[in-house]
């Protein structure tokens, strides 16, 4: 559970499992938390000396957010339902909100961090709820070649979504080492679980072509219950014969991303987290300026940055649209191309860079400033 949501969840947890339904609720919570193991993983870079869990400051932040109405838009977030072509593109991405994306690389489709549940919490009734509905049903997605998971936090590894994918899709789950324990506990067949440590790869094949799915480094933490860091966290590099895409998952900034770019890039497109940042936890969530800096370390000149990890769940104390506004300012100053689809929107191909560093609106019509209308 994230530092920014722990007080919100804890404040209602007792009420949520009390009464006649307490045993059933407790059973559901236990299953949602997944497997509990004793292994401990660490980041390569140590935490900043000033990063610490400060319950008092977090509580004040929660109260201030509620008092000033931060975190949620004043209107409805617009949704798209862009159809996918029959054949996967050489380079495309569809963003479904938060970090859930369908990535197309050289004819392969990879579904990353799919979260179709209503709340990112072990409880179906307590915890951060969606700011917008899912743009399309999970069953409406086209054929996919693999699912990748960045780590085991509830806003990236969602039990109801995993259950549906296990039941209805015969696809492999590529996960950081240790996360397979959760999948096994939830009934995912062993032959569909691919556990990888940093710099290990799994190769997909289709029609004589191949795609390397590489588990790469990130700076974060893990945990679904009281145990922390018992499973690994990761970014993912998708490397095909002609194109490469980087999915940042959830991470703080580290210069070590340059090594990822050197080994598996430079990338034709990056998906990088820009939201849920705060000075209380500077090393686990990049702010928008840091996302731009990572992109510059690993991407080809002119390659687009597609922001993720914002606009769907209220997980920090900043306003809901602040991340994208800061991103655009930082990208313009750095000369970095950005593509910002509305949830459900699909962007096909590498867009050309406009004079402001943002995507040419002819490439992605209607997506340039959609958040301004609901701020």
Secondary structure by P-SEA (a helix, b strand, c coil): cccccaaaaaacccccccccaaaaaaaaaaaaacccccbbbbbcccccccccccaaaaaaaaaaaaaaccccccbbbbbbbccccccccccccccccccbbbbbcccbbbbccccccccccccccccccccccccccccccccccbbbbcccccccccaaaaaaaaaccbbbbbbcccaaaaaaaaccccccbbbbccccbbbbbcccbbbbbcbbbbbbcccccccccccccbbbbbbcccbbbbbbcccccccaaaaaaaccccccbbbbbccccccccccccccaaaaaaaaaacccccbbbbbcccccccccccccaaaaaaaaaaaaaabbbbbbbccccccccbbbbcccccccccccccccccccccc
